[in-house]
Amino acid sequence: MNVVGVIISGAVALVITVALTAVVRGLAPVIAAKGGRRGPRRTVGTGVAVVLATTGVMLAAPRLGLPEPGLGVRLLLTASSAAAVVGLVKELRPVGTRTELALHTVLAALVAAFSGLSPVAAVFGAVLVVVLTHALQLLDGSDGTAAGVTVVLAAGLLTCAAVDHHPGTVLLLAVVAASVSGVLPYNWPPARVFYGSCGSRYTGFLLAGSVLLLLAGAPSGSAAWVSVPAVMAVALADLVLVLLSRRKAGRSLLAPGQDHVVHRLRRLRLTPRGAAVTLILATAACTATGTLIHTGVFHPAVGLALPAAVAVAVVALLRVPVYTAAPRTGIRRKPTGAAPSPEAPVAAAAPAATSTRHRATVPGPTQQGAPEPKPGTPARTTAPHIGATRKPAEGRPADLAGDRR
């Protein structure tokens, strides 16, 4: 394996991503301004820079003296680019979750069919790719989370691919890790750019497809079926947490929501940066465990401890309330039909104004800035008319003052 060529390819992808990120940052406001006035303004994220840099470097790799990627890697790159196009369309136009899920299923079946697995294993692999793709893209709920987790996962899978001698997969994962690293400083909270659906779909499908290629090319007797899924433990835990929480609350399983791990960490008073660091560290721990199992340092039985730890974490996070309304701040409004306050019985019983645009009343003793009434002095009543903005004229009742229709 040409290690120097892999390092150079990663460095080139990093530089290209940083340059393209600056371009996307400049074009994003222009695209949002031309989005029209109907509905929320949409624009593109910096994931487009990751897609262009990774795809370009991988296509130019043979010309740099690197080995030609195999059929599985090229097919995975093509399918991931198609998933990125769907994500880009979703950034600019609404795309249904079911439609996106169906397209991902077709792409995953295509990759699994040419992965070299048996028909039964290929079906299982296609389902695994779809599950991991959506689990990884769901992590894009807070600044810096998806990009940071992607870099850690790519590094862990790269190590597993290097141990099994898969040069094409090693090159792909190295380029992905370098490209996302170019976006991470801009996406780190407080973020100056957002990652976007295009980047999360692209990197999510690439990592999920790389898992399938590693499982398909694992030597006999390898612990890849234990170690590689262990690397994805945090992403799978987030998916399981969301499904169980929404099922318990009777909510839609496919609708977007603020009930993921990162949102629950925010409910526990963690800052955006603290929530991102927590998820990245948890991913790094699971990735290190899976990598050590894959290299033979740890026994595969150690991998059985991860599901137990994930189950404990899911149960604990399920107790964090996420479907309750946020606490209101500011002036509290009395509900309709509430009993009048004892301080202003006359003002509370006054009839409503004839117009909903202006509800001006004669300043009463209970209003802000008015003097307190003297003992024995009758309180002034509110005027029921629109024009009652002046003090009542002498000799005229207060309810007739300013009676001009």
C-alpha positions in Angstrom: 0.0 0.0 0.0 1.3 3.4 -1.0 1.1 5.2 2.4 2.7 8.4 1.0 0.2 8.6 -1.8 -2.7 8.2 0.6 -1.3 11.0 2.8 -0.8 13.3 -0.2 -4.4 12.5 -1.4 -5.8 13.4 2.0 -3.8 16.6 2.1 -5.1 17.6 -1.3 -8.6 16.8 -0.3 -8.2 19.0 2.8 -6.9 22.0 0.9 -9.7 21.7 -1.8 -12.4 21.4 0.9 -11.2 24.5 2.7 -11.1 26.5 -0.6 -14.6 25.3 -1.6 -16.0 26.0 1.8 -15.1 29.7 1.4 -16.8 29.6 -2.0 -20.0 28.0 -0.6 -20.0 30.5 2.3 -20.1 33.3 -0.2 -22.8 31.7 -2.4 -25.1 30.6 0.4 -26.7 34.1 1.1 -27.2 34.6 -2.6 -29.0 31.3 -3.0 -31.1 32.0 0.1 -32.0 35.5 -1.3 -33.2 34.0 -4.6 -35.3 31.4 -2.8 -38.4 33.6 -3.0 -40.7 34.9 -0.3 -42.9 31.8 0.0 -41.9 29.6 2.9 -38.6 29.6 4.7 -35.5 30.6 2.8 -33.3 27.6 1.9 -29.7 27.4 1.0 -26.9 24.9 0.6 -24.5 23.7 3.3 -20.8 23.2 3.2 -21.3 19.5 2.7 -21.2 20.2 -1.0 -17.5 21.1 -0.6 -16.9 17.6 1.0 -18.7 15.9 -1.8 -16.8 17.7 -4.6 -13.4 17.3 -2.9 -13.8 13.6 -2.1 -15.2 12.7 -5.5 -12.6 14.7 -7.3 -9.6 13.3 -5.5 -10.9 9.7 -5.8 -11.3 10.1 -9.6 -7.8 11.6 -9.9 -6.2 9.0 -7.6 -5.0 6.7 -10.5 -3.2 9.6 -12.1 -1.4 10.3 -8.9 0.2 6.9 -9.0 -2.2 5.3 -6.6 -3.8 1.9 -7.3 -7.1 1.8 -9.2 -10.1 1.5 -6.7 -12.0 -1.7 -7.1 -15.5 -2.1 -8.5 -17.0 -2.0 -5.0 -15.3 1.3 -4.1 -16.3 2.9 -7.4 -19.8 1.7 -7.1 -20.0 3.0 -3.5 -18.6 6.4 -4.6 -21.3 6.6 -7.3 -24.1 5.6 -5.0 -22.9 8.0 -2.3 -22.9 10.8 -4.9 -26.5 10.0 -5.8 -27.4 10.2 -2.1 -25.7 13.5 -2.0 -27.8 14.8 -4.9 -30.9 13.8 -3.0 -29.6 15.6 0.1 -28.8 18.7 -2.0 -32.3 18.7 -3.4 -33.7 18.4 0.1 -31.7 21.5 1.1 -33.5 23.5 -1.6 -36.8 21.8 -1.9 -38.9 19.7 0.5 -38.3 15.9 0.0 -40.4 13.4 1.9 -38.7 11.1 4.3 -40.3 8.0 2.7 -39.1 9.0 -0.7 -35.6 9.5 0.6 -35.7 6.2 2.4 -36.8 4.4 -0.8 -34.0 5.9 -2.8 -31.4 4.9 -0.2 -32.8 1.4 -0.2 -32.3 1.1 -4.0 -28.8 2.5 -3.8 -27.9 0.2 -0.9 -29.3 -2.9 -2.7 -27.1 -1.9 -5.7 -24.0 -1.7 -3.6 -24.7 -4.9 -1.8 -25.4 -6.8 -5.0 -21.8 -6.2 -6.2 -20.1 -6.5 -2.9 -19.4 -10.3 -3.3 -21.7 -11.4 -0.5 -24.1 -14.3 -0.8 -27.7 -13.4 -1.7 -28.9 -13.8 1.9 -26.0 -11.8 3.3 -26.4 -9.2 0.6 -30.0 -8.6 1.7 -28.8 -8.2 5.3 -26.0 -6.0 4.1 -28.4 -3.7 2.2 -30.6 -3.3 5.3 -27.5 -2.6 7.4 -26.4 0.1 5.0 -29.8 1.8 5.1 -30.0 1.7 8.9 -26.4 3.0 9.3 -27.0 5.8 6.7 -30.0 7.1 8.5 -28.4 6.7 11.9 -25.4 8.7 10.8 -27.4 11.4 9.1 -29.5 11.9 12.2 -26.5 13.0 14.1 -26.6 16.2 12.1 -28.8 17.9 14.8 -26.2 20.2 16.4 -23.2 22.1 15.2 -20.0 20.1 15.0 -21.6 16.8 15.9 -22.0 15.1 12.5 -18.6 16.3 11.2 -16.7 15.4 14.4 -18.3 11.9 14.6 -17.6 11.3 10.9 -13.9 12.0 11.3 -13.6 9.6 14.2 -15.6 6.9 12.5 -13.6 7.2 9.2 -10.3 6.9 11.2 -11.5 3.8 12.9 -12.8 2.1 9.8 -9.6 3.1 8.0 -7.6 1.2 10.6 -9.7 -1.9 10.1 -9.4 -1.7 6.3 -5.6 -1.3 6.6 -5.4 -4.4 8.8 -7.4 -6.4 6.3 -5.3 -5.0 3.3 -8.0 -3.1 1.4 -6.1 -0.3 -0.3 -9.1 1.1 -2.2 -11.2 1.4 1.0 -8.3 2.9 2.9 -7.8 5.6 0.3 -11.6 6.4 0.3 -11.8 6.6 4.1 -8.6 8.7 4.3 -9.9 11.2 1.8 -13.3 11.4 3.5 -11.7 12.0 6.9 -9.5 14.7 5.5 -12.3 16.4 3.6 -14.6 16.6 6.6 -11.7 17.8 8.7 -11.6 20.8 6.4 -15.2 21.7 7.3 -15.1 20.9 11.0 -13.4 24.2 12.1 -16.1 26.2 10.4 -18.9 24.0 11.7 -17.6 23.9 15.3 -19.9 25.8 17.7 -20.4 28.7 17.5 -20.6 27.6 13.8 -20.1 29.9 10.9 -21.5 27.4 8.4 -23.8 24.5 8.7 -23.1 21.0 7.4 -26.3 20.3 5.6 -28.2 17.3 4.3 -26.0 16.9 1.2 -22.9 16.3 3.3 -24.6 14.2 6.0 -26.2 11.9 3.4 -22.9 11.6 1.4 -20.6 10.8 4.3 -23.3 8.6 6.0 -23.7 6.5 3.0 -20.0 6.3 2.4 -19.3 5.1 5.9 -22.2 2.6 5.9 -21.1 1.2 2.5 -17.5 1.0 3.8 -18.8 -1.2 6.7 -20.4 -3.5 4.1 -17.2 -3.7 2.1 -15.2 -4.5 5.2 -17.6 -7.2 6.1 -17.6 -8.7 2.6 -13.8 -8.7 2.4 -13.1 -9.9 5.9 -10.9 -13.0 6.0 -12.3 -16.2 7.4 -12.2 -16.4 11.2 -12.1 -12.6 11.5 -14.1 -10.8 14.2 -15.3 -8.2 11.7 -18.9 -9.0 12.3 -18.4 -7.9 15.9 -15.7 -5.2 15.7 -17.1 -3.2 12.7 -20.6 -2.8 14.1 -19.0 -1.9 17.5 -17.5 1.1 15.8 -21.0 2.4 15.0 -22.4 1.9 18.5 -23.1 5.5 19.2 -24.9 6.2 15.9 -27.0 3.0 16.4 -27.8 4.0 20.0 -29.1 7.4 18.8 -31.4 5.6 16.3 -32.7 3.1 18.9 -33.3 5.9 21.4 -35.4 7.9 18.9 -37.4 5.0 17.8 -38.2 3.9 21.3 -39.0 7.4 22.5 -41.3 8.2 19.6 -43.0 4.8 19.9 -43.7 5.4 23.5 -45.0 8.9 23.0 -47.1 7.8 20.0 -45.3 10.1 17.6 -44.3 9.6 13.9 -41.2 7.5 13.5 -40.0 9.3 10.4 -40.8 12.9 11.2 -37.9 15.2 12.2 -37.8 16.1 15.9 -35.7 17.5 18.7 -35.5 14.1 20.6 -32.0 12.8 19.6 -29.1 12.3 22.0 -27.6 15.7 21.3 -31.0 17.4 22.2 -31.3 15.4 25.4 -27.8 16.4 26.4 -28.8 20.0 25.8 -31.8 19.5 28.1 -29.3 18.4 30.7 -27.8 21.9 30.6 -24.8 21.0 28.4 -23.7 23.7 26.0 -23.6 23.0 22.2 -19.9 22.6 22.4 -20.2 20.3 25.4 -22.8 18.1 23.7 -20.7 17.8 20.6 -17.6 16.9 22.7 -19.5 14.3 24.7 -20.7 12.5 21.5 -17.3 12.6 19.9 -15.6 11.2 23.0 -18.2 8.4 23.2 -17.7 7.6 19.5 -14.0 7.6 20.0 -14.3 5.1 22.9 -16.5 2.7 20.9 -14.3 3.1 17.8 -11.2 2.3 19.8 -12.8 -0.8 21.3 -14.0 -2.0 17.9 -10.6 -1.4 16.3 -8.8 -3.3 19.1 -11.1 -6.2 18.6 -10.5 -6.2 14.9 -6.8 -6.2 15.3 -6.9 -9.0 17.8 -5.8 -7.1 20.9 -9.2 -7.6 22.6 -11.2 -10.8 22.5 -14.5 -10.6 20.5 -16.4 -11.2 23.8 -15.4 -7.7 24.8 -17.7 -6.5 22.1 -20.7 -7.9 24.0 -20.2 -5.3 26.7 -21.0 -2.5 24.2 -24.6 -3.5 23.7 -25.0 -3.6 27.5 -23.5 -0.1 27.9 -25.6 1.2 25.0 -28.8 -0.2 26.6 -28.0 1.5 29.9 -27.3 4.8 28.1 -30.6 4.6 26.2 -32.6 3.8 29.3 -31.1 6.7 31.1 -31.6 9.2 28.2 -35.2 8.0 27.8 -35.9 9.6 31.2 -35.0 13.1 29.9 -38.2 14.9 28.9 -38.0 16.2 25.3 -41.7 16.5 24.3 -42.7 19.0 27.0 -43.3 22.6 26.0 -40.5 25.0 26.6 -41.0 27.4 29.6 -42.5 30.7 28.6 -40.8 33.9 29.5 -42.1 37.5 29.6 -45.5 38.9 30.7 -48.2 36.3 31.4 -51.5 36.8 29.8 -54.7 36.0 31.6 -56.8 33.4 30.0 -60.2 34.3 28.6 -62.9 34.3 31.2 -60.6 34.8 34.1 -61.9 36.4 37.3 -61.1 40.1 37.5 -58.3 41.2 39.8 -59.4 42.8 43.1 -57.2 45.8 42.4 -59.2 47.0 39.4 -62.8 45.6 39.5 -64.2 48.3 37.4 -61.6 48.3 34.7 -61.7 44.5 34.3 -65.5 44.6 33.9 -65.4 47.3 31.2 -66.7 46.3 27.7 -64.2 45.6 24.9 -63.2 48.1 22.3 -65.2 48.1 19.0 -62.0 47.6 17.0 -59.4 44.9 17.3 -56.6 47.2 16.1 -56.8 49.8 18.8 -57.9 49.1 22.4 -57.2 52.6 23.9 -58.8 53.4 27.2 -59.0 56.3 29.5 -56.0 56.1 31.9 -57.4 54.6 35.1 -55.9 54.5 38.5 -54.7 51.0 38.1 -52.7 51.6 35.0 -49.0 52.1 35.0 -48.0 55.6 35.8 -51.4 56.7 37.1 -51.6 58.2 40.6 -53.2 56.2 43.4 -56.8 57.2 44.2 -57.6 59.1 47.4 -59.7 57.4 50.0 -63.4 58.0 49.2 -62.8 59.1 45.6 -64.7 56.9 43.0 -62.5 55.2 40.4 -62.8 56.3 36.8 -64.2 53.8 34.4 -62.7 52.8 31.1 -64.1 54.1 27.9 -65.7 51.6 25.4 -64.9 53.7 22.3 -61.9 53.9 20.0 -61.4 57.6 20.3 -61.3 57.6 24.1 -57.6 58.5 24.3 -58.1 61.9 26.0 -59.1 62.8 29.4 -62.9 63.2 29.9 -64.2 66.8 29.5 -65.4 68.5 32.6 -69.1 68.2 33.2 -69.4 65.1 31.0 -69.4 61.4 32.1 -66.3 59.5 31.5 -68.0 56.9 29.3 -69.1 59.6 26.8 -65.7 61.4 26.6 -64.4 61.4 23.1 -67.5 59.8 21.6 -66.8 60.5 18.0 -67.5 57.7 15.6 
